[in-house]
């Protein structure tokens, strides 16, 4: 099976064809952008991400997704959105400033005002988005979930793809 994975040095998305996967331990793989050697351990899941996630991402690199993230404040949402846009991990962020969330946390019922982020991107960036958001987010366990976009305006979906090309 073909593999898609980020370079552990420069984070460029790399692709390795099925025919090369079988011989990568005999001929090291190098990042297309920075030419760093990528170890077999990193490639097959001993790095930050496991093989299962790589296989899910490699299924359709350009699949468009919607990512939902709740945050404590509108300012936090704006900070996260700007960081993800600067990294070209998302094409667009919508911020719904005031939502009311009911949930159970550490044994107690909570009723809080939050902001909701709606992010448009491609599947191949989802794991990087999760990593980046976890570093920027104020919550111990942030909500970061994705949904496949089954259909939409072809021009808009192409724009999403173009804006997230790194």
Secondary structure, 3 states (H helix, E strand, C coil): CCEEEECCCCCCEEEECHHHHCCCCCCCEECCCCCCEECHHHHCCCCCCCHHHHHHHHCCCCCEEEEEEEECCHHHHHHHHHHHHHCCCCCEEEEEEEEEEEEEECCEEEEEEEEEEEEEEEHHHHHHHHHHHHHHCCCCCCCEEEEECCCCCHHHHHHHHHHCCC
